[in-house]
């Protein structure tokens, strides 16, 4: 009966292993197709070939394929190396050879190749993206992303541990300096080391520009750990008069330390409170954005898997239905043939009985066919529901904790980095040398720069240059142009920086326009939104002047021809008249005996009109309205070896050497016809919408 497409394929995640429930076998008469579901067993993968399991499934003989990776001479570690650096991390290709060489020295059994070239690595990357390697690619991408996430988490933990150890070492050094000379109390020191150290707090007294005073308590360790400025100030503070009283750190907005940012009212209690909260969780913003990226990647992966599974299921359903219909058709034909053979053996008197018997058999086959199709639809509906349940379960279990963490991180970072305080915290982090606040503020501003352009802190010398260099390149051209025309209070961005950014982007656009081919430049001109029309006009003008833009000869044309577009466009003024026009192409378009030009057919009537494009002699008159190549020019005093024109006609004919041949290369409205002449190699060629038509010239054509 032939093989049906694969029914069973592993999907992620499988709820459990073991046997899969069978579809009940239909009952019926002879020839009834029966569907089976194979048992799900562990698959042993081999590098040399794919494994597949064949099960006897009755008349349909269905082949069940199991998911397996594509065999290859590349090891799993080498494929993970290719996916990791060329897709996940986008490592520069110049570093790949050194990275592979280092891994080959450390793990020769996993990386057995001897210095593979960049071409081989990129070739393997393309092989993994072929349809037959989709399963292997999906598995490798998951493994690589999981490994990268683990490495990133380990790196963050290592950094936190290093920062904690550094703070402890500095604090121990201060304690050792204070206790220097006190050699008579070793026992007390041992007791102090054994006793658990409580978190020491310090009182921060904030005096703002209006001379309002407010105080708050903060962790002395965190202030010293994250700010070198505060560490020095705390070290110079006197000891409190009372034993249990905390030290007091005064932050006066009018102090010399804060003169450079006095205009933006940085030293105020809301800003300091947010600074203290940030120091308690310095990675909150980074964690938020990292979780957002992970959730987005996870959602994309889930949707991709779901779409792939549903598409695969739909294609299999259609294939099964088609095969069932084919089998039903074959069964019907077999029944008819058998009936016809039997009918010929009997006399005509019993024909009616055979007809009745045939009808019964046909009805039975139709019933069985309908029953089979119903069972197929039911089976695939169950599979579809199972996929939906698995995807829903995965979303609920895997993404729940991560979304909760994202919500908490968003709330925490939004509380600290609200719109009026983002740049204030950036300035404070800069003057107090708190790197985590600076990075968090920069990430927040880069998230949506337009939201913060009205903040007057942009005028501060502390952050202006750095933020302008980081933020402006990430903004759209339209936004940069709009901000260039704005000023305070709508925008406090630096006018000089905006002008430099616009100048740089204009240069990039000009370089892009200068390098575009003619067709792509024409498509760019037709865009509705062009940022700088003057650059587009200049590029078009330069292209016409520097690349030999063709010009038609106003003195060398027949009647009924109208010229326009600076004599670059010709139009037949009378549709029933034969007309011709000649033009000249600048020699700059072919300095070494190789010339080329293009003609665009804007319109062509459908009433049988034709147009010819090609090369011809240098003429002074068109009285006979010649078609280039239709007539060969004999030798004369000016051209001893003769002259030969060549042209291609819109109905597919080519004229050269005084004869006409049919090539089939037709063209019409909106076609582009390219004409090339090589007098060195002695041949002419035409291009019709990119398809080349070559015409060999006679041996005497070189002199023409």
C-alpha positions in Angstrom: 0.0 0.0 0.0 3.0 2.3 0.3 4.5 4.2 3.2 2.8 7.0 5.0 4.7 10.0 6.4 6.3 9.6 9.9 3.7 9.6 12.7 5.8 9.7 15.9 8.4 12.3 16.6 9.9 13.4 20.0 8.8 16.9 21.1 9.9 19.0 24.1 9.0 18.3 26.9 7.7 14.7 26.9 5.5 14.2 29.9 6.6 10.6 30.6 8.2 7.6 29.0 6.6 4.3 28.3 3.8 3.1 26.1 1.6 5.4 24.2 -2.1 4.6 24.1 -3.1 2.8 20.9 -5.9 4.0 18.6 -8.6 1.4 18.7 -8.5 -0.8 15.6 -11.5 -0.3 13.4 -13.7 -3.3 12.7 -14.6 -4.0 9.1 -14.4 -6.4 6.3 -11.6 -7.3 4.0 -9.2 -4.6 3.1 -9.9 -2.4 6.1 -6.7 -0.3 6.9 -5.7 -0.4 10.6 -3.7 2.3 12.4 -1.2 1.4 15.2 0.9 3.7 17.5 4.4 2.5 18.2 5.9 2.1 21.7 8.2 5.0 22.7 11.6 3.5 23.6 15.0 5.1 24.2 16.8 5.8 21.0 20.5 5.0 20.6 22.1 7.6 18.3 25.1 6.9 16.2 27.4 9.2 14.3 27.3 7.1 11.1 23.6 7.0 10.3 20.0 7.7 11.4 18.1 5.0 13.2 14.5 4.3 12.4 12.1 1.6 13.7 9.8 -0.3 11.3 6.6 -1.8 12.8 4.1 -3.9 11.0 1.0 -1.7 11.0 -1.3 -3.8 8.9 -2.4 -2.9 5.3 -1.1 0.7 5.6 2.5 -0.5 6.5 3.1 2.8 8.3 6.8 3.7 9.0 7.5 5.2 12.4 10.5 7.5 12.6 12.3 8.3 15.8 14.1 11.6 16.4 17.9 11.3 16.0 20.7 13.6 15.3 22.4 13.6 11.9 25.6 11.6 11.8 28.7 13.6 11.1 32.5 13.5 11.3 32.2 16.6 13.6 32.0 15.8 17.3 29.3 17.2 19.6 31.8 19.5 21.2 32.9 20.9 17.8 29.3 21.6 16.8 28.6 23.3 20.1 31.8 25.4 19.5 30.4 26.5 16.1 26.9 27.3 17.4 28.3 29.0 20.5 30.6 31.5 18.6 28.8 32.0 15.3 25.2 32.2 16.4 24.7 32.6 20.2 27.8 34.8 21.1 28.5 36.2 17.6 32.3 36.0 18.2 34.5 37.8 15.6 35.7 35.3 13.0 39.3 36.3 13.4 39.3 34.9 16.9 37.8 31.5 16.1 41.0 29.8 15.0 42.9 30.7 18.2 39.9 29.7 20.3 39.7 26.3 18.6 43.5 25.8 18.9 43.4 26.4 22.7 40.5 23.9 23.2 42.3 21.4 21.0 45.3 21.5 23.3 43.2 21.1 26.4 40.8 18.5 25.1 42.3 16.7 22.0 39.8 13.9 22.2 36.8 16.4 21.9 38.5 18.7 19.3 40.4 16.3 17.1 40.8 18.4 14.0 44.1 20.1 13.3 43.5 23.9 13.0 40.3 24.0 10.9 40.0 27.1 8.7 37.4 29.7 9.0 35.9 28.5 5.8 35.4 25.0 7.3 33.9 26.3 10.5 31.5 28.5 8.5 30.7 25.6 6.2 29.8 23.4 9.2 27.6 26.3 10.5 25.7 26.3 7.3 25.3 22.5 7.3 23.7 22.6 10.7 21.1 25.0 9.4 20.0 22.6 6.7 16.5 21.1 7.1 17.8 17.5 7.7 19.9 18.8 10.6 17.1 20.7 12.3 16.9 18.3 15.3 20.6 18.4 15.9 20.6 22.2 15.6 17.8 22.6 18.1 19.5 20.3 20.6 22.9 22.0 20.3 21.3 25.5 20.6 19.7 24.5 23.9 22.9 23.0 25.2 24.9 26.1 24.3 22.4 28.6 25.7 22.2 26.5 29.0 26.0 26.5 29.2 26.2 30.3 28.6 23.6 31.0 31.2 25.5 28.9 33.7 28.8 30.6 32.9 27.1 34.0 33.3 25.6 33.1 36.6 29.0 31.7 37.9 30.8 34.9 36.7 28.3 37.1 38.6 28.7 35.0 41.8 32.4 35.2 41.4 32.3 39.0 41.1 30.0 39.4 44.1 32.3 37.1 46.2 35.4 39.1 45.1 33.7 42.4 46.1 32.7 41.0 49.5 36.2 39.7 50.2 37.7 43.1 49.1 35.4 45.0 51.5 36.3 42.6 54.4 40.0 42.9 53.7 39.7 46.7 53.7 37.7 46.7 57.0 40.1 44.3 58.6 43.0 46.5 57.5 41.4 49.5 59.2 40.7 47.6 62.3 44.3 46.4 62.4 45.6 50.0 61.9 43.5 51.3 64.8 44.6 48.4 67.1 48.3 48.8 66.1 50.4 49.1 69.3 47.8 47.4 71.5 49.8 44.2 72.0 48.7 43.8 75.6 45.2 42.5 74.8 45.5 39.3 72.6 42.8 37.5 74.5 40.2 40.2 73.9 41.0 40.2 70.2 40.5 36.4 70.0 37.1 36.8 71.7 36.2 39.6 69.2 37.2 37.4 66.3 35.1 34.5 67.6 32.0 36.7 68.2 29.7 37.2 65.2 30.1 40.7 63.8 26.9 42.7 63.6 26.1 45.0 60.7 27.4 48.4 61.7 25.3 51.4 60.7 26.2 55.0 60.2 24.0 58.1 60.4 23.9 60.1 57.2 22.9 63.8 57.7 21.7 65.4 54.5 21.6 69.2 54.1 20.0 70.2 50.8 20.2 73.5 48.9 17.3 75.0 50.9 19.2 74.1 54.1 16.7 71.5 55.2 18.3 68.8 57.3 17.2 65.1 57.3 19.0 62.0 58.6 18.9 58.3 57.9 20.8 55.2 58.8 22.8 53.2 56.3 25.1 50.3 56.3 28.7 51.5 56.9 30.1 48.4 55.1 28.1 49.0 51.9 29.1 52.7 51.8 32.8 51.9 52.2 32.6 48.9 49.8 31.1 50.7 46.8 32.3 54.3 47.1 35.9 55.3 47.4 34.9 58.9 48.2 32.7 57.9 51.1 35.3 55.4 52.3 37.8 58.3 52.8 35.2 60.5 54.5 34.1 57.7 56.9 37.7 57.0 57.8 38.2 60.6 58.8 35.1 60.8 61.0 35.6 61.1 64.8 34.3 58.4 67.2 30.9 59.2 68.7 30.7 60.4 72.3 28.4 57.6 73.3 29.2 53.9 73.1 26.1 52.8 71.2 25.7 56.0 69.1 26.5 55.7 65.3 29.0 57.9 63.6 27.5 60.8 61.6 28.4 61.5 58.0 27.3 64.9 56.9 26.5 65.5 53.2 26.0 69.3 52.6 24.8 70.3 49.2 26.9 73.5 49.5 30.1 71.7 50.4 33.1 72.0 48.1 32.8 68.4 47.1 29.5 69.0 45.4 30.1 72.4 43.8 30.2 71.0 40.2 26.6 69.6 40.5 25.0 72.2 42.8 22.7 73.5 40.1 20.9 70.2 39.8 20.1 69.7 43.5 21.8 66.3 43.7 22.3 66.3 47.5 18.8 65.8 48.7 17.2 63.0 50.8 15.2 61.3 48.0 18.4 60.9 46.0 20.5 59.7 48.9 17.7 57.2 49.9 17.7 55.8 46.4 21.5 55.5 46.5 21.4 53.5 49.7 18.7 51.2 48.3 20.7 50.7 45.2 23.8 49.7 47.2 21.8 47.0 49.0 21.0 45.4 45.6 23.5 46.8 43.1 22.6 44.3 40.4 18.8 44.9 40.4 18.7 46.7 37.1 21.1 44.3 35.4 19.1 41.3 36.8 15.8 42.9 35.5 17.1 43.3 32.0 18.7 39.9 32.0 15.5 38.2 33.1 13.5 40.1 30.5 15.9 38.8 27.8 15.7 35.3 29.1 11.9 35.3 29.2 11.7 36.7 25.7 14.1 34.1 24.4 12.1 31.4 26.2 8.8 32.6 24.8 10.3 32.8 21.3 11.6 29.2 21.7 8.2 27.9 22.9 6.3 29.6 20.1 8.8 28.3 17.5 8.5 24.7 18.9 4.7 25.0 19.0 4.5 26.3 15.4 6.9 23.6 14.2 5.0 20.8 15.9 1.6 22.0 14.7 2.9 22.4 11.1 4.5 19.0 11.2 1.2 17.5 12.5 -0.8 19.3 9.9 1.4 18.0 7.0 1.2 14.5 8.4 -2.5 14.6 8.7 -2.8 15.8 5.1 -0.5 13.0 3.9 -2.4 10.4 5.8 -5.7 11.6 4.4 -4.2 11.6 0.9 -2.8 8.1 1.3 -6.1 6.9 2.7 -7.9 8.4 -0.3 -5.4 6.8 -2.7 -5.9 3.4 -1.0 -9.6 3.8 -1.2 -9.3 4.6 -4.9 -7.2 1.6 -5.6 -9.6 -0.6 -3.6 -12.5 0.7 -5.6 -10.7 0.1 -8.9 -9.7 -3.4 -7.8 -13.3 -4.2 -7.0 -14.5 -2.8 -10.4 -11.9 -4.9 -12.2 -12.8 -8.0 -10.4 -16.5 -7.4 -11.1 -15.8 -6.8 -14.8 -13.8 -10.0 -15.1 -16.6 -12.0 -13.4 -19.2 -10.3 -15.5 -17.6 -11.4 -18.7 -17.7 -15.0 -17.6 -21.4 -15.0 -17.0 -24.3 -14.6 -19.4 -26.1 -11.3 -19.8 -29.1 -12.6 -18.0 -27.4 -12.4 -14.6 -25.8 -9.0 -15.2 -28.3 -7.4 -12.9 -27.3 -9.6 -10.1 -23.6 -8.7 -10.6 -24.5 -5.0 -10.6 -26.3 -5.4 -7.3 -23.3 -7.2 -5.9 -20.9 -4.6 -7.2 -22.9 -1.8 -5.6 -22.9 -3.6 -2.2 -19.1 -3.9 -2.4 -18.7 -0.3 -3.4 -20.8 0.8 -0.5 -18.8 -1.3 1.9 -15.5 0.1 0.6 -16.8 3.7 0.9 -18.0 3.0 4.4 -14.6 1.6 5.4 -12.9 4.6 3.8 -15.0 7.0 5.7 -14.4 5.1 8.9 -10.7 5.2 8.3 -10.7 9.0 7.7 -12.7 9.5 10.9 -10.2 7.5 12.9 -7.3 9.5 11.3 -8.9 12.8 12.2 -9.6 11.6 15.7 -6.1 10.4 16.2 -4.5 13.6 15.0 -7.0 15.7 17.1 -5.7 13.8 20.2 -2.1 14.5 19.2 -2.9 18.2 18.7 -4.6 18.4 22.1 -1.6 16.7 23.7 0.9 19.2 22.2 -1.3 22.1 23.4 -1.4 20.6 27.0 2.4 20.0 27.0 3.1 23.6 25.8 0.7 25.0 28.4 2.2 23.0 31.2 5.7 24.1 30.2 4.7 27.7 30.2 3.0 27.5 33.6 5.8 25.6 35.4 9.0 26.9 33.8 8.1 30.5 33.3 6.2 31.2 36.5 9.2 31.7 38.8 11.1 33.7 36.2 8.1 36.0 35.6 7.7 36.5 39.3 11.4 37.5 39.6 11.0 39.8 36.7 8.0 41.5 38.3 9.9 42.0 41.5 12.9 43.3 39.7 10.8 45.7 37.6 9.1 47.1 40.7 12.4 47.5 42.6 14.3 49.2 39.7 11.3 51.4 38.9 11.1 52.6 42.5 14.8 53.6 42.4 15.1 54.9 38.8 11.9 56.9 38.4 12.1 59.4 35.6 13.1 62.6 37.6 15.9 60.9 39.4 17.6 58.7 36.7 20.2 61.4 35.6 20.5 62.7 39.1 21.5 59.2 40.3 23.9 59.0 37.3 25.6 62.2 38.4 25.7 61.1 42.0 27.2 57.7 41.0 29.9 59.6 39.0 31.0 62.0 41.7 30.9 59.3 44.4 32.6 56.7 42.1 29.8 54.2 42.5 30.1 52.1 39.3 26.9 50.0 39.8 24.7 53.2 39.9 26.4 54.6 36.8 25.9 51.4 34.8 22.2 51.0 36.0 21.5 54.6 35.1 23.1 54.2 31.6 21.0 51.0 31.0 17.8 52.8 32.0 18.5 55.8 29.7 19.4 53.5 26.8 16.1 51.7 27.2 14.1 54.7 26.1 16.3 57.9 25.5 13.4 60.0 24.3 11.8 59.8 27.8 14.7 61.7 29.4 15.6 64.4 26.9 13.7 67.0 28.9 15.9 66.5 32.0 18.2 69.5 32.5 20.9 67.3 34.0 22.1 66.7 30.4 23.9 70.0 30.8 26.1 68.7 33.6 29.8 68.3 32.6 29.9 65.2 34.8 27.8 63.0 32.4 27.2 65.0 29.2 30.0 63.7 27.0 29.8 60.1 28.1 26.0 59.9 27.8 25.9 61.7 24.4 28.5 59.2 23.0 26.5 56.2 24.3 22.9 57.4 23.7 22.9 59.2 20.4 24.2 56.3 18.2 21.3 54.1 19.5 18.6 56.6 18.4 16.7 56.6 15.1 17.6 59.1 12.5 14.2 60.7 12.7 14.6 61.2 16.5 18.0 62.7 16.1 16.8 65.2 13.4 13.8 66.1 15.6 15.9 66.7 18.7 18.4 68.8 16.7 15.6 71.3 16.0 14.4 71.3 19.7 15.8 73.2 22.6 15.1 73.7 26.3 12.8 73.0 28.0 11.7 70.2 25.7 15.3 69.0 25.2 18.5 69.7 27.1 20.7 67.5 24.8 23.9 69.2 23.7 23.6 71.0 20.4 27.2 70.3 19.5 26.8 66.6 20.0 23.6 66.5 18.0 25.2 68.4 15.2 28.2 66.0 15.1 25.9 63.0 15.2 23.8 64.3 12.3 27.0 65.0 10.4 28.3 61.5 11.0 25.0 59.9 9.9 24.9 62.1 6.8 28.4 60.8 5.9 27.3 57.2 6.4 24.2 57.8 4.2 26.3 59.4 1.5 28.8 56.5 1.5 25.9 54.1 1.3 24.3 56.0 -1.6 27.6 56.2 -3.4 28.1 52.5 -3.3 24.6 51.4 -4.4 24.1 50.0 -7.9 21.9 51.9 -10.2 18.8 49.7 -9.7 19.1 49.8 -5.9 19.7 53.6 -6.0 16.5 54.0 -8.0 14.6 51.9 -5.5 16.0 54.0 -2.6 14.8 57.2 -4.4 11.3 55.8 -4.6 11.0 55.5 -0.8 8.3 57.6 0.8 10.5 58.7 3.8 14.1 59.8 3.0 15.9 61.5 5.9 18.0 63.9 3.7 16.7 64.5 0.2 19.6 66.8 -0.7 22.0 63.8 -0.4 19.8 61.6 -2.6 19.6 64.4 -5.2 23.4 64.9 -5.1 24.0 61.1 -5.4 21.7 60.9 -8.4 23.4 63.9 -10.0 26.9 62.5 -9.4 25.8 59.1 -10.8 24.6 60.7 -14.0 27.8 62.8 -14.4 30.4 60.3 -13.3 29.1 57.0 -14.8 28.3 58.1 -18.4 24.6 58.8 -18.1 23.3 58.5 -21.6 22.0 61.4 -23.6 19.8 61.2 -26.8 20.8 63.3 -29.8 18.1 65.9 -30.4 19.4 66.4 -34.0 19.4 62.6 -34.8 15.9 61.4 -34.6 13.0 60.7 -36.9 9.6 62.4 -36.7 7.0 61.4 -34.2 9.6 61.1 -31.4 9.3 63.3 -28.2 12.3 63.6 -25.9 12.1 64.5 -22.1 14.0 64.0 -18.8 17.0 66.0 -20.0 16.9 64.2 -23.3 17.3 60.8 -21.6 13.7 59.5 -22.3 12.2 59.0 -25.7 8.4 58.5 -26.4 6.7 57.7 -29.7 4.3 60.6 -30.3 2.3 58.5 -32.9 1.5 54.8 -32.1 1.2 53.8 -35.8 4.4 55.3 -37.1 7.9 53.8 -37.3 10.4 56.1 -35.5 14.0 55.9 -34.4 16.4 57.9 -32.3 20.2 57.7 -31.7 22.2 58.7 -28.6 25.7 58.9 -27.3 27.2 57.2 -24.2 30.2 58.9 -22.5 33.5 57.1 -23.2 34.2 57.1 -19.4 31.8 54.1 -19.2 34.3 51.9 -21.0 37.9 53.1 -21.1 39.5 50.0 -22.5 37.3 49.1 -25.5 34.5 47.6 -23.4 31.3 49.7 -23.3 28.0 49.2 -21.5 24.7 51.0 -21.1 21.2 50.2 -20.0 17.7 51.2 -21.3 14.6 51.0 -19.1 11.3 50.4 -20.9 8.8 52.6 -19.1 5.8 51.6 -21.3 5.1 49.5 -24.4 1.8 49.2 -26.2 0.1 45.7 -26.3 -1.2 46.3 -29.9 1.8 44.5 -31.5 4.3 47.4 -31.2 7.9 46.5 -30.7 11.0 48.3 -29.6 14.7 47.6 -30.5 17.8 48.5 -28.5 21.4 48.1 -29.6 24.6 49.6 -31.2 24.9 51.3 -34.6 27.3 53.2 -36.8 28.0 56.8 -36.1 25.5 58.4 -38.4 24.6 62.0 -39.6 21.1 61.2 -40.9 18.3 58.8 -40.2 16.4 59.3 -43.4 16.1 55.5 -44.0 15.3 54.9 -40.3 17.7 51.9 -40.0 17.4 49.1 -37.5 21.0 48.4 -36.2 22.3 45.0 -37.5 19.4 44.4 -39.9 21.7 45.5 -42.8 25.5 45.0 -42.8 27.6 48.0 -43.9 30.1 47.2 -46.6 33.7 48.5 -46.4 34.2 52.1 -47.4 36.9 54.8 -47.2 36.1 55.7 -43.6 35.8 52.0 -42.4 38.0 49.7 -44.6 36.8 46.6 -42.9 33.1 47.5 -42.8 30.7 48.2 -39.9 28.2 46.0 -38.3 25.5 47.1 -35.9 23.6 44.8 -33.5 20.2 45.1 -31.7 17.7 43.1 -29.7 14.0 43.4 -30.3 11.2 43.2 -27.7 9.7 40.1 -29.4 12.8 38.1 -28.9 14.6 38.6 -32.3 18.2 39.7 -32.5 19.6 41.5 -35.6 23.3 41.3 -36.5 25.5 40.8 -39.6 22.5 41.6 -41.8 20.4 38.6 -40.6 17.8 38.0 -37.9 17.7 35.2 -35.3 15.2 34.3 -32.7 16.5 34.0 -29.1 13.3 33.9 -27.1 14.6 36.7 -24.8 11.5 38.9 -24.9 10.9 42.1 -22.8 8.2 44.7 -22.2 7.0 47.2 -19.7 9.3 47.9 -16.8 12.1 45.7 -18.3 15.7 46.6 -18.1 17.8 45.9 -21.2 21.6 46.1 -20.9 23.9 46.5 -23.9 27.6 45.5 -23.7 30.2 45.8 -26.5 33.7 44.3 -26.2 35.8 45.4 -29.2 38.9 43.7 -27.7 37.3 40.2 -27.5 35.1 41.0 -30.4 31.7 40.1 -29.1 28.5 41.9 -28.1 26.0 40.8 -25.4 22.6 41.9 -24.2 21.1 41.5 -20.7 17.3 41.2 -20.5 16.3 41.6 -16.8 19.6 40.0 -15.8 19.5 37.1 -18.3 22.5 37.3 -20.7 22.2 36.9 -24.5 25.6 36.7 -26.3 26.1 37.6 -30.0 29.4 36.6 -31.7 30.6 39.4 -34.0 32.3 38.8 -37.3 36.1 38.9 -37.4 36.1 42.2 -39.2 34.0 43.9 -36.5 36.9 45.0 -34.4 37.7 47.8 -36.8 34.2 49.1 -36.8 
